[in-house]
Amino acid sequence: MKKYSLRTKLSLSYIALVLISVLLISVTTNLLLDKHFRDYIAENQARKNREIAFQVQQQYKEGGYWDTEAIGHICINALSQGMIIKVVNASGQVVWDARQHDNARCEAMLDQIARNMSSRYPNWEGTYVEN
Protein backbone atom coordinates (compact mmCIF):
# COMPACT_ATOMS: atom_id res chain seq x y z
CA MET A 1 0.00 0.00 0.00
CA LYS A 2 1.34 3.38 -1.02
CA LYS A 3 1.94 5.88 1.74
CA TYR A 4 1.12 9.51 1.12
CA SER A 5 3.14 12.32 2.57
CA LEU A 6 1.64 14.67 5.11
CA ARG A 7 1.71 17.43 2.50
CA THR A 8 -0.36 15.33 0.07
CA LYS A 9 -2.83 14.32 2.78
CA LEU A 10 -3.29 17.95 3.87
CA SER A 11 -3.67 19.10 0.26
CA LEU A 12 -6.30 16.46 -0.44
CA SER A 13 -8.18 17.26 2.76
CA TYR A 14 -8.18 21.01 1.89
CA ILE A 15 -9.38 20.26 -1.63
CA ALA A 16 -12.15 18.02 -0.26
CA LEU A 17 -13.13 20.69 2.28
CA VAL A 18 -13.25 23.37 -0.42
CA LEU A 19 -15.33 21.16 -2.75
CA ILE A 20 -17.79 20.30 0.01
CA SER A 21 -18.02 23.97 1.00
CA VAL A 22 -18.64 25.08 -2.58
CA LEU A 23 -21.27 22.37 -2.99
CA LEU A 24 -23.06 23.34 0.23
CA ILE A 25 -22.95 27.04 -0.64
CA SER A 26 -24.27 26.33 -4.14
CA VAL A 27 -27.15 24.18 -2.93
CA THR A 28 -28.08 26.63 -0.16
CA THR A 29 -27.93 29.60 -2.51
CA ASN A 30 -30.04 27.82 -5.11
CA LEU A 31 -32.68 26.89 -2.53
CA LEU A 32 -32.78 30.42 -1.12
CA LEU A 33 -32.98 32.01 -4.56
CA ASP A 34 -35.78 29.64 -5.55
CA LYS A 35 -37.72 30.48 -2.37
CA HIS A 36 -37.23 34.23 -2.80
CA PHE A 37 -38.22 34.00 -6.45
CA ARG A 38 -41.42 32.13 -5.56
CA ASP A 39 -42.21 34.74 -2.90
CA TYR A 40 -41.55 37.53 -5.41
CA ILE A 41 -43.82 35.92 -7.99
CA ALA A 42 -46.61 35.42 -5.44
CA GLU A 43 -46.35 39.03 -4.22
CA ASN A 44 -46.25 40.36 -7.78
CA GLN A 45 -49.30 38.29 -8.74
CA ALA A 46 -51.21 39.45 -5.66
CA ARG A 47 -50.42 43.07 -6.55
CA LYS A 48 -51.63 42.55 -10.13
CA ASN A 49 -54.81 40.91 -8.82
CA ARG A 50 -55.51 43.88 -6.55
CA GLU A 51 -54.89 46.33 -9.40
CA ILE A 52 -57.26 44.51 -11.74
CA ALA A 53 -59.92 44.17 -9.04
CA PHE A 54 -59.66 47.92 -8.37
CA GLN A 55 -59.88 48.75 -12.09
CA VAL A 56 -62.95 46.55 -12.51
CA GLN A 57 -64.52 47.99 -9.36
CA GLN A 58 -64.18 51.47 -10.86
CA GLN A 59 -66.39 50.38 -13.75
CA TYR A 60 -69.49 50.18 -11.55
CA LYS A 61 -71.31 53.39 -12.32
CA GLU A 62 -73.53 55.49 -10.06
CA GLY A 63 -76.61 54.59 -12.07
CA GLY A 64 -76.23 51.00 -10.85
CA TYR A 65 -74.78 49.51 -14.03
CA TRP A 66 -71.45 48.13 -15.16
CA ASP A 67 -69.41 49.57 -18.04
CA THR A 68 -68.99 46.18 -19.70
CA GLU A 69 -66.97 47.59 -22.59
CA ALA A 70 -64.33 48.97 -20.21
CA ILE A 71 -64.41 45.75 -18.18
CA GLY A 72 -63.84 43.82 -21.40
CA HIS A 73 -60.74 45.89 -22.19
CA ILE A 74 -59.39 45.37 -18.65
CA CYS A 75 -60.03 41.63 -18.74
CA ILE A 76 -58.62 41.12 -22.24
CA ASN A 77 -55.46 42.89 -21.10
CA ALA A 78 -55.38 40.60 -18.04
CA LEU A 79 -55.83 37.59 -20.33
CA SER A 80 -52.72 38.62 -22.26
CA GLN A 81 -50.89 38.58 -18.90
CA GLY A 82 -52.01 35.04 -18.12
CA MET A 83 -55.10 35.76 -16.01
CA ILE A 84 -58.58 34.48 -16.73
CA ILE A 85 -61.06 36.96 -15.27
CA LYS A 86 -64.73 36.45 -14.55
CA VAL A 87 -66.69 39.41 -13.17
CA VAL A 88 -69.85 38.60 -11.21
CA ASN A 89 -72.22 41.17 -9.73
CA ALA A 90 -73.61 41.14 -6.18
CA SER A 91 -76.59 39.00 -7.22
CA GLY A 92 -74.32 36.37 -8.79
CA GLN A 93 -74.96 37.26 -12.43
CA VAL A 94 -71.98 37.13 -14.77
CA VAL A 95 -71.04 40.61 -15.98
CA TRP A 96 -68.06 39.50 -18.08
CA ASP A 97 -66.30 36.16 -18.48
CA ALA A 98 -63.04 35.55 -20.35
CA ARG A 99 -64.06 31.95 -21.08
CA GLN A 100 -67.26 33.11 -22.76
CA HIS A 101 -65.33 35.79 -24.64
CA ASP A 102 -62.44 33.61 -25.90
CA ASN A 103 -62.41 30.10 -24.43
CA ALA A 104 -59.91 28.77 -27.00
CA ARG A 105 -57.34 31.36 -25.93
CA CYS A 106 -57.99 30.58 -22.25
CA GLU A 107 -57.49 26.84 -22.82
CA ALA A 108 -54.32 27.42 -24.86
CA MET A 109 -52.95 29.62 -22.09
CA LEU A 110 -53.74 27.02 -19.40
CA ASP A 111 -52.07 24.30 -21.48
CA GLN A 112 -48.95 26.46 -21.90
CA ILE A 113 -48.82 27.20 -18.17
CA ALA A 114 -49.13 23.47 -17.39
CA ARG A 115 -46.28 22.66 -19.81
CA ASN A 116 -44.09 25.39 -18.28
CA MET A 117 -44.75 24.17 -14.74
CA SER A 118 -44.13 20.53 -15.69
CA SER A 119 -40.81 21.39 -17.32
CA ARG A 120 -39.66 23.42 -14.30
CA TYR A 121 -41.09 21.10 -11.64
CA PRO A 122 -41.24 17.50 -13.01
CA ASN A 123 -43.38 16.25 -10.09
CA TRP A 124 -45.86 19.11 -10.40
CA GLU A 125 -49.47 17.94 -10.29
CA GLY A 126 -51.26 21.29 -10.11
CA THR A 127 -54.59 22.10 -11.66
CA TYR A 128 -56.53 25.18 -12.67
CA VAL A 129 -58.64 26.52 -9.80
CA GLU A 130 -61.27 29.24 -10.02
CA ASN A 131 -61.53 31.70 -7.15
N, C-alpha and C positions, 0 to 999 in steps of 0.2 A: 504494500500500500504506500502510495506516494505521500510524503509529508510536505505540507505547505508551510512556508515561512510565516512568521508573525505579521510581516508587512502585507503579504498576500491575504491572509485571513482578515486583517483589519480593513484592507481595501475592499474585499468582497462584502464584508459586513456593512461598510459605509454605503456601498453601491446598493445593497439590498434595502437598507434603511431609507435611502433616497428614493428608490423605486416604490417602496411601500408608501412613503409619505406623498409622493406625487400622485399615486393611485388614489389614496384616501382623499387628498385635496380635490382631485378631479371629480370623484364620485360625489363628494359633499357639495361642491360648487354646482355640479349639474343638477342635483336634487333641489338645492336652494333656488337656483335660477328657474327650474321648472315650476316650483311652488309659487315663486313671486310672479312668474308670467301668468299662471292660472289665476292668481288673485287679481292681477292687472286686467286680464280679460274679463273676469266677472264684474269688477268695478266699472270698467268701461261699458260693458253691456247694460248694467243697471242704470248708468247715467243716460245712455241712449234711450232706454225704455222710459225713463222719467221725462226726457225731453219730448219724445213722441206722444206720450200720454198728455203732457201739458199742451202741446200743439193741437191735438185732437180736442181736448177739453175747451180750447179757445174757439172752436168751431160751433159750439152750442150758442145759438143766438137768443137775444132777449125775447123774441116772439115765441120762443118755445120750440124752435126747429133747429135741425142740424144743417150745416152747409156741407152737403155730401160731396160736392165737387171739390172743395178744398180738402176734405177728409180723404178723398180719392187720391189727390196729389201727394198728400203726406204719406199715405199708406203705400202708394206705388214707389215712392222714394225709399221707404223703409224696406220694401220687398227687394229693391236693388242692393240693400245692405244686409240681406239675409234674414229679414224678419217678416213673418207672416202675421198680419194684423187683422183682427176682427173687432169691429166697434159695435157694441150692443148698448141700447138705451136703458133707462131705469126700469122700464117695463119688460125688458128681456127681448125686445125686437131688434133684429140685426139692422144696423144703420149702414154698415159697409163691411164687406168680407173679401179678403184677398183671394181666397179659394174660389169664391163665386166669380170674381173678376178675371182671374187668370190661374186656374187650377194646374194647368200643365207646367207653367213656370214655377209654381210652388212645389210641385212634385219633383221637378228637375233639380231645384235648389236643395230639397231635402235629401235626394239621392246623392248629390255632390257632397253635402255635409257629412253624410254617413260614410262615403268613400274616404274623405279626408280624415275623419276620426279613426276609421279602421286602419288606415295606413300609419297614422301617428301612434295609435294605441291598439296593437293587434288583438288584445283581449276585450276590447270595447264592445259592450252589448247594449248601448243606449238606444232609446227610441224617441220619437217625436211626441211631445206632450203639450197639450193646449192648456193655457192658464186662463 
